[in-house]
Amino acid sequence: MSLRAFFAKQSPYARGLLEMEALLLTHSQGLTQSEIARRLGVDRSVIHRNLRDFEKRFPTIRYEDGRIAIDRSSFLVKVSFTLHEAMAVHLASLACSPRAWTGTVTEYIL
């Protein structure tokens, strides 16, 4: 599902918060409320009103110059894998593991 399709299924309020999240994730240095409003095409008062809820849901940093950024050290990104991708990541982690395992891949899985 594309990001646009996902946003379309949300309520306008939730969609606004998710759009703010997506925008701030692409600007690691942060943006001011005015910049966020301009890029999302809404009034600055909307951003100001939604900011309190945004800060409750997402770890944010407020800089002295008024910029707002997502705290990437506390932020978890949602990731989803297919079965084959998950198995590839798991097997790669085993190959890089400091403790070596002996046997074949099929023996390990079974």
N, CA, C and O atoms as a MOPAC input file, in Angstrom:
PM7 MOZYME 1SCF
protein

 N      0.84900 1    -1.17500 1     0.00000 1
 C      0.00000 1     0.00000 1     0.00000 1
 C      0.89200 1     1.23500 1     0.00000 1
 O      1.82900 1     1.33100 1     0.79200 1
 N      0.60300 1     2.16200 1    -0.87600 1
 C      1.39300 1     3.38100 1    -0.95200 1
 C      1.07500 1     4.28700 1     0.23500 1
 O      0.04600 1     4.14200 1     0.89500 1
 N      1.97300 1     5.20900 1     0.48100 1
 C      1.77900 1     6.15700 1     1.57700 1
 C      0.54400 1     7.00500 1     1.32100 1
 O     -0.20400 1     7.31000 1     2.25000 1
 N      0.32500 1     7.38900 1     0.07000 1
 C     -0.84800 1     8.19000 1    -0.27000 1
 C     -2.14300 1     7.42500 1     0.00400 1
 O     -3.10300 1     7.99500 1     0.52200 1
 N     -2.17100 1     6.12200 1    -0.34800 1
 C     -3.36200 1     5.29900 1    -0.10000 1
 C     -3.59200 1     5.13000 1     1.39800 1
 O     -4.73400 1     5.12500 1     1.85700 1
 N     -2.50700 1     4.99100 1     2.16200 1
 C     -2.63200 1     4.85500 1     3.61200 1
 C     -3.22700 1     6.12200 1     4.21800 1
 O     -4.12900 1     6.04900 1     5.05300 1
 N     -2.71900 1     7.29700 1     3.79600 1
 C     -3.22400 1     8.56300 1     4.31000 1
 C     -4.70300 1     8.74300 1     3.98000 1
 O     -5.46200 1     9.27700 1     4.78800 1
 N     -5.10800 1     8.30100 1     2.80200 1
 C     -6.49100 1     8.49200 1     2.36300 1
 C     -7.48000 1     7.75700 1     3.25900 1
 O     -8.63700 1     8.16800 1     3.35700 1
 N     -7.05200 1     6.67500 1     3.91700 1
 C     -7.94000 1     5.88500 1     4.76800 1
 C     -8.06600 1     6.44500 1     6.18100 1
 O     -8.90800 1     5.98000 1     6.94900 1
 N     -7.25400 1     7.42300 1     6.53700 1
 C     -7.24400 1     7.96300 1     7.89400 1
 C     -8.21200 1     9.13500 1     8.02100 1
 O     -8.60600 1     9.73700 1     7.02200 1
 N     -8.59400 1     9.45300 1     9.26000 1
 C     -9.39800 1    10.65200 1     9.50600 1
 C     -8.53100 1    11.86900 1     9.17300 1
 O     -7.30400 1    11.76600 1     9.16800 1
 N     -9.14200 1    12.99900 1     8.90000 1
 C     -8.34500 1    14.19200 1     8.56800 1
 C     -7.34100 1    14.55400 1     9.66300 1
 O     -6.22200 1    14.97300 1     9.36500 1
 N     -7.73700 1    14.39500 1    10.92900 1
 C     -6.82800 1    14.72400 1    12.03000 1
 C     -5.63700 1    13.77000 1    12.06400 1
 O     -4.48900 1    14.20300 1    12.15600 1
 N     -5.92100 1    12.45700 1    11.99000 1
 C     -4.84100 1    11.46500 1    12.00200 1
 C     -3.95700 1    11.61900 1    10.77200 1
 O     -2.73800 1    11.46800 1    10.85000 1
 N     -4.57400 1    11.91800 1     9.64400 1
 C     -3.81900 1    12.11600 1     8.41300 1
 C     -2.85100 1    13.28100 1     8.57400 1
 O     -1.71300 1    13.21600 1     8.11000 1
 N     -3.30300 1    14.35000 1     9.23400 1
 C     -2.43000 1    15.49900 1     9.46100 1
 C     -1.21400 1    15.14400 1    10.31500 1
 O     -0.09500 1    15.56500 1    10.02200 1
 N     -1.44400 1    14.36500 1    11.37300 1
 C     -0.32100 1    13.94800 1    12.22400 1
 C      0.64300 1    13.05200 1    11.45900 1
 O      1.85900 1    13.19100 1    11.59600 1
 N      0.11200 1    12.13400 1    10.65500 1
 C      0.97200 1    11.24200 1     9.87600 1
 C      1.74100 1    11.99900 1     8.79800 1
 O      2.88900 1    11.66700 1     8.50100 1
 N      1.11400 1    13.01200 1     8.21400 1
 C      1.81000 1    13.82900 1     7.22800 1
 C      2.92800 1    14.63500 1     7.89100 1
 O      3.99600 1    14.81300 1     7.30600 1
 N      2.68400 1    15.12300 1     9.10700 1
 C      3.74000 1    15.83200 1     9.84700 1
 C      4.89300 1    14.89000 1    10.14600 1
 O      6.05900 1    15.26700 1    10.02000 1
 N      4.56800 1    13.65400 1    10.54500 1
 C      5.61800 1    12.66900 1    10.81700 1
 C      6.44700 1    12.41900 1     9.57100 1
 O      7.67600 1    12.45900 1     9.63000 1
 N      5.79600 1    12.16100 1     8.44400 1
 C      6.51200 1    11.88300 1     7.20100 1
 C      7.38800 1    13.06200 1     6.79400 1
 O      8.51800 1    12.87000 1     6.34600 1
 N      6.87600 1    14.27100 1     6.94600 1
 C      7.64100 1    15.46200 1     6.59400 1
 C      8.86300 1    15.62600 1     7.48100 1
 O      9.96200 1    15.88100 1     6.99000 1
 N      8.67300 1    15.47800 1     8.79500 1
 C      9.80200 1    15.66200 1     9.71800 1
 C     10.83100 1    14.54000 1     9.60300 1
 O     12.00900 1    14.75200 1     9.89200 1
 N     10.40700 1    13.36300 1     9.18800 1
 C     11.37300 1    12.28600 1     8.98400 1
 C     12.28100 1    12.57200 1     7.78900 1
 O     13.40500 1    12.07300 1     7.73400 1
 N     11.80700 1    13.36600 1     6.84100 1
 C     12.63800 1    13.70300 1     5.68400 1
 C     13.50800 1    14.92600 1     5.92800 1
 O     14.35200 1    15.25500 1     5.09600 1
 N     13.31900 1    15.60000 1     7.04600 1
 C     14.11100 1    16.78900 1     7.38700 1
 C     14.71600 1    16.59300 1     8.77400 1
 O     14.14800 1    17.03000 1     9.77500 1
 N     15.84800 1    15.94600 1     8.82400 1
 C     16.45800 1    15.61000 1    10.11400 1
 C     16.88200 1    16.83600 1    10.90600 1
 O     16.98800 1    16.76900 1    12.13000 1
 N     17.12900 1    17.96200 1    10.22700 1
 C     17.52500 1    19.18400 1    10.93000 1
 C     16.33400 1    19.89400 1    11.55000 1
 O     16.50700 1    20.83400 1    12.32600 1
 N     15.11800 1    19.45100 1    11.21200 1
 C     13.91500 1    20.02400 1    11.78000 1
 C     13.36000 1    21.15700 1    10.93600 1
 O     14.04200 1    21.67300 1    10.05000 1
 N     12.13700 1    21.53900 1    11.20900 1
 C     11.44900 1    22.62600 1    10.50900 1
 C     10.69800 1    23.47000 1    11.53300 1
 O     10.32600 1    22.98300 1    12.60100 1
 N     10.47900 1    24.73900 1    11.19800 1
 C      9.66200 1    25.58900 1    12.06300 1
 C      8.18500 1    25.28900 1    11.79300 1
 O      7.84300 1    24.63600 1    10.80700 1
 N      7.32300 1    25.77300 1    12.67800 1
 C      5.88300 1    25.57400 1    12.47600 1
 C      5.42600 1    26.18900 1    11.16300 1
 O      4.58500 1    25.61700 1    10.46900 1
 N      5.96700 1    27.33900 1    10.81900 1
 C      5.59300 1    28.00200 1     9.56600 1
 C      6.01400 1    27.17200 1     8.35600 1
 O      5.26200 1    27.05200 1     7.38900 1
 N      7.22000 1    26.59800 1     8.41200 1
 C      7.69500 1    25.76200 1     7.29700 1
 C      6.84400 1    24.50500 1     7.15200 1
 O      6.51900 1    24.09000 1     6.03900 1
 N      6.48700 1    23.90300 1     8.28200 1
 C      5.63400 1    22.70400 1     8.24700 1
 C      4.28800 1    23.05300 1     7.62200 1
 O      3.79500 1    22.33100 1     6.75500 1
 N      3.69900 1    24.15100 1     8.05800 1
 C      2.39700 1    24.57600 1     7.54000 1
 C      2.46600 1    24.84000 1     6.03800 1
 O      1.58100 1    24.41800 1     5.29300 1
 N      3.50600 1    25.53000 1     5.59100 1
 C      3.64400 1    25.84500 1     4.17100 1
 C      3.79400 1    24.58000 1     3.33200 1
 O      3.17200 1    24.45500 1     2.27700 1
 N      4.61400 1    23.64800 1     3.79500 1
 C      4.85400 1    22.41700 1     3.03100 1
 C      3.63300 1    21.49800 1     3.01400 1
 O      3.42900 1    20.75500 1     2.05300 1
 N      2.81800 1    21.54500 1     4.07600 1
 C      1.61800 1    20.70500 1     4.11700 1
 C      0.38800 1    21.41900 1     3.55300 1
 O     -0.66600 1    20.80700 1     3.38000 1
 N      0.52700 1    22.71000 1     3.27100 1
 C     -0.58000 1    23.45800 1     2.68300 1
 C     -1.71600 1    23.75800 1     3.65100 1
 O     -2.88400 1    23.78700 1     3.26400 1
 N     -1.36100 1    23.98300 1     4.92100 1
 C     -2.37000 1    24.32600 1     5.93200 1
 C     -1.94600 1    25.60200 1     6.64300 1
 O     -0.81100 1    26.05500 1     6.49200 1
 N     -2.84600 1    26.17400 1     7.41000 1
 C     -2.54500 1    27.36300 1     8.19000 1
 C     -1.63700 1    27.00600 1     9.36900 1
 O     -1.69600 1    25.89500 1     9.89500 1
 N     -0.80600 1    27.95200 1     9.77200 1
 C      0.11000 1    27.69900 1    10.88900 1
 C     -0.63300 1    27.39900 1    12.17800 1
 O     -0.12200 1    26.66800 1    13.02700 1
 N     -1.83500 1    27.95100 1    12.34100 1
 C     -2.62000 1    27.69400 1    13.56100 1
 C     -3.00300 1    26.21100 1    13.66400 1
 O     -3.12700 1    25.68000 1    14.76800 1
 N     -3.18800 1    25.55200 1    12.53300 1
 C     -3.49800 1    24.11400 1    12.53800 1
 C     -2.30400 1    23.33400 1    13.08900 1
 O     -2.46700 1    22.42600 1    13.90400 1
 N     -1.11800 1    23.69400 1    12.64000 1
 C      0.09900 1    23.02400 1    13.13200 1
 C      0.26500 1    23.28100 1    14.61900 1
 O      0.56100 1    22.36100 1    15.38000 1
 N      0.07500 1    24.52600 1    15.03800 1
 C      0.20300 1    24.87300 1    16.45500 1
 C     -0.79100 1    24.07300 1    17.29800 1
 O     -0.44300 1    23.58600 1    18.37400 1
 N     -2.00200 1    23.94200 1    16.81900 1
 C     -3.05300 1    23.22700 1    17.55000 1
 C     -2.74900 1    21.72600 1    17.63800 1
 O     -3.02100 1    21.09800 1    18.66100 1
 N     -2.18800 1    21.15400 1    16.57100 1
 C     -1.92800 1    19.71400 1    16.53300 1
 C     -0.58900 1    19.32100 1    17.15900 1
 O     -0.33600 1    18.13900 1    17.39200 1
 N      0.25400 1    20.29000 1    17.42800 1
 C      1.60800 1    19.99100 1    17.88900 1
 C      1.64700 1    19.28000 1    19.23300 1
 O      2.49800 1    18.41600 1    19.44200 1
 N      0.75500 1    19.61800 1    20.14000 1
 C      0.75300 1    18.97900 1    21.46100 1
 C      0.47700 1    17.47300 1    21.33100 1
 O      1.16700 1    16.66200 1    21.94900 1
 N     -0.52000 1    17.10200 1    20.53500 1
 C     -0.81000 1    15.68500 1    20.30700 1
 C      0.32200 1    15.00500 1    19.55100 1
 O      0.64400 1    13.84600 1    19.81200 1
 N      0.92200 1    15.73000 1    18.61400 1
 C      2.04100 1    15.16300 1    17.86200 1
 C      3.18800 1    14.81400 1    18.80600 1
 O      3.79300 1    13.74800 1    18.69000 1
 N      3.48400 1    15.71800 1    19.73800 1
 C      4.58400 1    15.49700 1    20.67700 1
 C      4.28000 1    14.36400 1    21.65900 1
 O      5.20500 1    13.74900 1    22.19000 1
 N      3.00700 1    14.08100 1    21.90600 1
 C      2.65200 1    12.94500 1    22.76400 1
 C      2.88200 1    11.61800 1    22.04500 1
 O      3.22800 1    10.61800 1    22.67500 1
 N      2.69000 1    11.61100 1    20.73200 1
 C      2.76600 1    10.37000 1    19.95800 1
 C      4.15000 1    10.09100 1    19.38200 1
 O      4.50400 1     8.93300 1    19.16200 1
 N      4.93600 1    11.13600 1    19.13700 1
 C      6.24100 1    10.98200 1    18.50700 1
 C      7.29700 1    11.68700 1    19.34900 1
 O      7.05900 1    12.78700 1    19.84800 1
 N      8.45600 1    11.06500 1    19.50900 1
 C      9.53000 1    11.72400 1    20.27700 1
 C     10.06300 1    12.91800 1    19.48700 1
 O     10.59300 1    12.74700 1    18.38900 1
 N      9.92800 1    14.10000 1    20.02600 1
 C     10.32700 1    15.30400 1    19.29700 1
 C     11.39000 1    16.08900 1    20.05500 1
 O     11.55400 1    15.96000 1    21.26800 1
 N     12.09600 1    16.89700 1    19.29900 1
 C     13.09600 1    17.81300 1    19.84600 1
 C     12.67600 1    19.21300 1    19.42100 1
 O     12.37100 1    19.44500 1    18.25100 1
 N     12.66100 1    20.14000 1    20.36400 1
 C     12.40500 1    21.55500 1    20.05600 1
 C     13.72200 1    22.30800 1    20.21500 1
 O     14.31400 1    22.32800 1    21.29400 1
 N     14.16200 1    22.91800 1    19.14200 1
 C     15.39500 1    23.69700 1    19.16900 1
 C     15.09500 1    25.13000 1    19.59300 1
 O     13.95600 1    25.58900 1    19.50400 1
 N     16.12900 1    25.82900 1    20.05700 1
 C     15.95800 1    27.20200 1    20.54700 1
 C     15.47800 1    28.15200 1    19.45700 1
 O     14.79200 1    29.13200 1    19.74700 1
 N     15.83400 1    27.86800 1    18.19600 1
 C     15.42900 1    28.75400 1    17.10500 1
 C     14.02200 1    28.44800 1    16.59300 1
 O     13.59600 1    29.01600 1    15.58700 1
 N     13.29000 1    27.55300 1    17.27800 1
 C     11.90400 1    27.26700 1    16.92400 1
 C     11.70200 1    26.06000 1    16.03500 1
 O     10.56500 1    25.68300 1    15.75000 1
 N     12.79800 1    25.44300 1    15.58800 1
 C     12.64900 1    24.25800 1    14.75600 1
 C     12.17700 1    23.06900 1    15.59000 1
 O     12.48200 1    22.96100 1    16.77800 1
 N     11.43500 1    22.19300 1    14.95000 1
 C     10.92900 1    20.97700 1    15.57100 1
 C     11.43200 1    19.80600 1    14.74200 1
 O     11.34700 1    19.82800 1    13.51400 1
 N     11.95800 1    18.78100 1    15.41200 1
 C     12.47200 1    17.60300 1    14.70800 1
 C     12.05500 1    16.35400 1    15.46900 1
 O     11.74600 1    16.40900 1    16.66000 1
 N     12.05000 1    15.24400 1    14.77300 1
 C     11.79100 1    13.96600 1    15.42500 1
 C     13.09700 1    13.45800 1    16.00900 1
 O     14.12500 1    13.45300 1    15.33100 1
 N     13.06000 1    13.03000 1    17.26900 1
 C     14.23900 1    12.48400 1    17.94200 1
 C     14.48200 1    11.08700 1    17.39800 1
 O     13.81800 1    10.13000 1    17.79600 1
 N     15.42600 1    10.98200 1    16.49800 1
 C     15.66900 1     9.70500 1    15.81800 1
 C     16.27800 1     8.64900 1    16.73700 1
 O     16.19600 1     7.45800 1    16.43600 1
 N     16.88100 1     9.05400 1    17.83400 1
 C     17.45000 1     8.06600 1    18.75800 1
 C     16.35600 1     7.34900 1    19.54400 1
 O     16.59000 1     6.26500 1    20.07900 1
 N     15.16800 1     7.94200 1    19.62000 1
 C     14.06000 1     7.33700 1    20.34800 1
 C     12.93800 1     6.86700 1    19.42800 1
 O     11.92300 1     6.35200 1    19.89700 1
 N     13.11600 1     7.04000 1    18.13900 1
 C     12.05500 1     6.75600 1    17.18700 1
 C     12.23200 1     5.36500 1    16.58500 1
 O     13.31400 1     5.01700 1    16.11300 1
 N     11.16900 1     4.58000 1    16.60500 1
 C     11.18900 1     3.26500 1    15.97800 1
 C     10.44600 1     3.33500 1    14.65600 1
 O      9.32100 1     3.82900 1    14.58500 1
 N     11.08000 1     2.84500 1    13.63000 1
 C     10.46200 1     2.85200 1    12.30800 1
 C      9.68400 1     1.55800 1    12.12400 1
 O     10.15500 1     0.48400 1    12.49700 1
 N      8.50100 1     1.66500 1    11.55200 1
 C      7.68500 1     0.47700 1    11.28900 1
 C      8.25000 1    -0.24200 1    10.06800 1
 O      8.41000 1     0.35100 1     9.00100 1
 N      8.54600 1    -1.50800 1    10.23800 1
 C      9.10900 1    -2.31200 1     9.15500 1
 C      8.27500 1    -3.57200 1     9.00200 1
 O      7.86900 1    -4.18600 1     9.98900 1
 N      8.02500 1    -3.94700 1     7.77000 1
 C      7.32700 1    -5.21300 1     7.54100 1
 C      8.07400 1    -5.98300 1     6.46800 1
 O      8.55300 1    -5.40700 1     5.49100 1
 N      8.16700 1    -7.28500 1     6.65900 1
 C      8.87300 1    -8.17200 1     5.74800 1
 C      7.94200 1    -9.25600 1     5.25000 1
 O      7.00000 1    -9.65300 1     5.93600 1
 N      8.21500 1    -9.72500 1     4.05800 1
 C      7.56100 1   -10.94800 1     3.60200 1
 C      8.25100 1   -12.10100 1     4.30900 1
 O      9.28200 1   -11.90700 1     4.95200 1
 N      7.69900 1   -13.28700 1     4.20000 1
 C      8.31000 1   -14.45900 1     4.82700 1
 C      9.72300 1   -14.67200 1     4.30800 1
 O     10.63500 1   -14.95000 1     5.08700 1
 N      9.91200 1   -14.54600 1     3.00700 1
 C     11.23500 1   -14.76600 1     2.42300 1
 C     12.24400 1   -13.70500 1     2.85700 1
 O     13.40800 1   -14.01900 1     3.10500 1
 N     11.80400 1   -12.45300 1     2.95000 1
 C     12.69300 1   -11.39400 1     3.42000 1
 C     13.06900 1   -11.60400 1     4.87800 1
 O     14.22300 1   -11.40100 1     5.25500 1
 N     12.11200 1   -12.00800 1     5.69900 1
 C     12.39100 1   -12.26200 1     7.11500 1
 C     13.38300 1   -13.40100 1     7.27400 1
 O     14.28800 1   -13.33200 1     8.10600 1
 N     13.21400 1   -14.45100 1     6.47600 1
 C     14.14300 1   -15.58000 1     6.54400 1
 C     15.54700 1   -15.15000 1     6.10300 1
 O     16.53600 1   -15.57900 1     6.69700 1
 N     15.64100 1   -14.32100 1     5.08200 1
 C     16.94300 1   -13.85000 1     4.61400 1
 C     17.64000 1   -13.02000 1     5.68500 1
 O     18.84200 1   -13.16800 1     5.90200 1
 N     16.88500 1   -12.13900 1     6.36000 1
 C     17.46700 1   -11.32800 1     7.43500 1
 C     17.90400 1   -12.21300 1     8.58700 1
 O     18.97400 1   -12.00700 1     9.15800 1
 N     17.09000 1   -13.18800 1     8.93000 1
 C     17.43000 1   -14.09800 1    10.02400 1
 C     18.69800 1   -14.90000 1     9.71000 1
 O     19.59100 1   -15.00700 1    10.55000 1
 N     18.77100 1   -15.45500 1     8.51700 1
 C     19.94800 1   -16.24100 1     8.14200 1
 C     21.20000 1   -15.37100 1     8.03400 1
 O     22.29800 1   -15.81300 1     8.37200 1
 N     21.03500 1   -14.14700 1     7.56600 1
 C     22.17800 1   -13.23500 1     7.50800 1
 C     22.66900 1   -12.89800 1     8.91400 1
 O     23.87400 1   -12.78100 1     9.13700 1
 N     21.75300 1   -12.74200 1     9.85500 1
 C     22.17100 1   -12.45800 1    11.23200 1
 C     22.91200 1   -13.64400 1    11.83100 1
 O     23.83900 1   -13.46800 1    12.62200 1
 N     22.50500 1   -14.84700 1    11.45500 1
 C     23.22100 1   -16.03600 1    11.93200 1
 C     24.62200 1   -16.10100 1    11.34300 1
 O     25.57500 1   -16.45700 1    12.03600 1
 N     24.74900 1   -15.75800 1    10.06800 1
 C     26.05400 1   -15.80000 1     9.41700 1
 C     27.00900 1   -14.78200 1    10.03300 1
 O     28.22000 1   -15.00600 1    10.06100 1
 N     26.47800 1   -13.67100 1    10.52500 1
 C     27.31200 1   -12.62600 1    11.13300 1
 C     27.45500 1   -12.79900 1    12.63500 1
 O     28.14800 1   -12.01600 1    13.28600 1
 N     26.81500 1   -13.80400 1    13.18700 1
 C     26.82500 1   -14.02200 1    14.62700 1
 C     28.21500 1   -14.42600 1    15.10100 1
 O     28.89900 1   -15.18800 1    14.41800 1
 N     28.64700 1   -13.92500 1    16.26400 1
 C     29.96100 1   -14.30800 1    16.78200 1
 C     30.03500 1   -15.79400 1    17.14900 1
 O     31.10400 1   -16.40100 1    17.08400 1
 N     28.91300 1   -16.36300 1    17.52600 1
 C     28.93900 1   -17.79200 1    17.82800 1
 C     28.56800 1   -18.54000 1    16.55300 1
 O     27.46900 1   -18.38000 1    16.02200 1
 N     29.46300 1   -19.32500 1    16.09000 1
 C     29.22900 1   -20.04700 1    14.83900 1
 C     28.38300 1   -21.28000 1    15.12200 1
 O     28.48800 1   -21.87700 1    16.19400 1
 N     27.56100 1   -21.65700 1    14.18000 1
 C     26.76700 1   -22.86500 1    14.28900 1
 C     27.20100 1   -23.80300 1    13.18500 1
 O     27.59300 1   -23.36800 1    12.10200 1
 N     27.12900 1   -25.06500 1    13.46000 1
 C     27.53800 1   -26.05000 1    12.46300 1
 C     26.30400 1   -26.72100 1    11.89800 1
 O     25.24700 1   -26.72500 1    12.52900 1
 N     26.43000 1   -27.26800 1    10.74900 1
 C     25.30900 1   -27.94200 1    10.10800 1
 C     24.82800 1   -27.16200 1     8.90100 1
 O     25.35500 1   -26.09600 1     8.58500 1
 N     23.85800 1   -27.68200 1     8.25500 1
 C     23.32500 1   -27.01800 1     7.07300 1
 C     22.16900 1   -26.11500 1     7.46400 1
 O     21.64100 1   -26.19400 1     8.57300 1
 N     21.79700 1   -25.27600 1     6.55300 1
 C     20.69300 1   -24.35400 1     6.78600 1
 C     19.40300 1   -25.13000 1     7.03400 1
 O     18.63000 1   -24.77600 1     7.92500 1
 N     19.16600 1   -26.16900 1     6.26500 1
 C     17.92400 1   -26.92600 1     6.43000 1
 C     17.89000 1   -27.61400 1     7.78900 1
 O     16.82600 1   -27.69900 1     8.40100 1
 N     19.02200 1   -28.10500 1     8.27500 1
 C     19.04900 1   -28.69500 1     9.60700 1
 C     18.74400 1   -27.66600 1    10.68000 1
 O     18.06400 1   -27.96300 1    11.66200 1
 N     19.24900 1   -26.45700 1    10.49200 1
 C     19.02100 1   -25.40500 1    11.48200 1
 C     17.55900 1   -24.99200 1    11.50600 1
 O     16.98300 1   -24.79900 1    12.57700 1
 N     16.96500 1   -24.85700 1    10.34300 1
 C     15.56500 1   -24.43100 1    10.26000 1
 C     14.64400 1   -25.50300 1    10.82200 1
 O     13.69500 1   -25.19100 1    11.54000 1
 N     14.91200 1   -26.74400 1    10.50600 1
 C     14.07500 1   -27.83500 1    10.98300 1
 C     14.38400 1   -28.07100 1    12.42900 1
 O     13.79300 1   -28.95400 1    13.05000 1

